[in-house]
């Protein structure tokens, strides 16, 4: 198997972005490449065509490579649930919940087997694998059980790029310290250093580069300039790097930044809308008076619902709707909009019945079997007959309450996938990726614009994937002149 490994001196050094760029650069050069991350801890997930979950960043990397995302590209996905526990997704399927102390005892061997099997399957199909590490490869207390950094590099004998974030400061110390803590055979695989997030003139950095190369004997193969793209989103850390989009936009939309927010990649298409100013609001902050409020997905819906009640955000959302505001809940946010959430088996760790926001006449019961699948449906609202694609990831089953007096309408031709109340103020759906659908997104935004007396936007627009393709091309075109991949590439047959 031919591969390039990308590891970082720290978390958030830019590994995902570099892998994404390499996938697009090499794909444009005619290589058939695929991304790979043995183990990922993230709450942004994507559902493949086979119904398996992988990290959303690996899906973006697959799209960058021009290939279809598959579970082999991320055989282990850990989804944190709080209280030092995570749900374990093995080759796309949820196999249990485990505490940090017990994870490696229970899942190290099956995890490495899944990694080996996935690598071999990908190796048979692709010319070159672009593999991403996680965190740092030099955590000495974890190295003996690290499934995704230098263990993978050694298994593949892969030439490895070490990425360092210079914007944080201490970049040279990070590189030297990381190399010092690697075993000799691991260090021998590091064939180049990439200095990422550099602001300023390259000439001012040259003396440091010369020293580093002389000190380590390893070339600096790239100095990547600071990029404003928060892309691809890997985990909730990247939320803190995001600034409000289009501060001069006609519409102001607030997304509640839940403590265990998941799949906030749902809102990338809204951030790309010039007419929208999108901001993330902590439950401890005031909502203000936006044109719409979105309650996003959550890995532990009940725990986040409790936070909304304790902070007063729940009451603020209820008052906002009573005053005529528009609220949209997606997945966990949809469940919170109902009257009751019940977890009789304690699957989320919060056994019992809990009071929802009471804005939709539904009850949700958390069930053991997870639903994960792609969907293609037809819309009823805000415009009839629009084709809408997306994916479901949820363990709750949501049903109408008995003796319902409120009038609601199914959002799609599958009534289980979402609803809107009679006033068109409260919207709820299980469909992730709903805003990727350009005509549906514009139709929904136009309802908000009409309430403000603004002219409607054209709805005959492309889906977000076309904008994403342009972003991927721009990313690759920006990075390619600053990155020398020649030392890492095998000869093409």
C-alpha positions, 0 to 999 in steps of 0.5 A: 500500500502506498501512502502519505501520513500527515501528523501534527505537533498539536491538536488543531494544527491543521492536519485535516485541512492539509489532508483535504488540500493534498487530496484535491491537489493529487486528484487534479494531477491524475492520482486516484487517492483516498483519505484515511483516519484510523480513529477520529473523535468528533461530533460532526458526522456524515452518513455514507451511502451504505448507512455507516457513520464517519467523521464529516471531515473525512467525507469532505476529504473524500469529496476533495479526492473526487471519490465517494465517502466510505466507512473504510476511510474512518473505521473508528469514530468516537462521539463524546457524550460527556462524563468521560464516555463516548459512543463507539462507531466501528466501521460505521456502526454503533457498537456501544458506549464506553468510558475513557478508562475502559476504551482501550481494554475493550476496543484496542484489538478490534479497533486495530483489526478494523484499521488493518481491514480498512487499509487493505480494502482501500489499498486495493482500490486506490493508488495512494492513501492520504492518512491523517493522524489525531492530536499529537503522535508524541503523547508519551502516556498514550503512545503504547495504545495510539491507534491512529498516528505513528502506528499507522505510519509504521504499518504502511511505512509511509513517508510522514509530514509533520504539521505545526501551527505557527500562529500559536507561537512556539512552533520551533519548540513544538517541532523539536519536542515532538521529534525528540519524543518519537522513537527512532524508527518513527522519527525516520519516517518524518520526511518533511515539516509543514509550517501552517497558519503563517502570517507575514513575509516568508523571508522573515521566517527563513533564518528559523527554517534554516536553523530547523533544517540544520538542527533536525536534518528534515526539510521544511516542505511547506509554509502555508499562509493563514487562510480564512476558511474554517474548512473542513470543520472537525470538532467544536473547537473550530466554532471558536475560530468562526466569526459572524458571517456577512455582518452586513447581511439582510437576515440575522440568524442565531444558532444556539451553541449547545454544550454538546453541539453536533453536526454544526456543518449543517450551517456551512451553506448559511454561512456562505449566503451573502444575505445572512449574518449567522452567529452562534449564541451560548445558552448563557447569552441573550438571544437578542432579536434575530430573524430566526433561531436554530437549535442544532443537533446534540450528542446528548439531547437531554443533557443539553435540554437541561442546560437550556432550562437551567440557564433560562434560554428555554424560556427565552426561546419560548418567549421569542416564539410567542412574540412571533419569532421563527425557530428551527430545530434539527435532529436533537433540536427537533426533539427539544421542541417537543413536549416530552423527552424520555430515556427509559433505558438511560442510553444517553446517561440521563434516565427518566422523562424530561420536559421539552420546550413545548413548542411542537405537540410531539414526544420523543423516546430515546431507543437503543437502535440508531437510525443512520441513513441517507434520504431523498424526499419531496418537500411540502413546505416552505415550497411544495415539490422541491427534491431534498436530500440529506441524512438522518443520525438519531436514536430518538423516535418522535411521535405525535402526542395523544389528543393533539389539538395543535395543527401541524403539517409534515415538512416532507412526503415522509411525515416522520422526517419533520413538521411545521406548526400552523403559524409556520413559526416552529419548524423541526426536522431530522434531516441533516444537510437540509440547507445544502439544498439550494432551492429549499434553503432559499425558499425558507430564507424568503419566508424570513425576508417576507416578514421583514418586507424584503425582496425575495431571493431567486430560488433557482440556485445550485445546491451547496455541493457546487460551492463546496467544489469551488472552495475545495479548488480554491483551497488546493490552488492556494496551498499548492504553490507553498507545498512541495509534495515531490519527496512523498510521491511514489512513481506513478505506474 
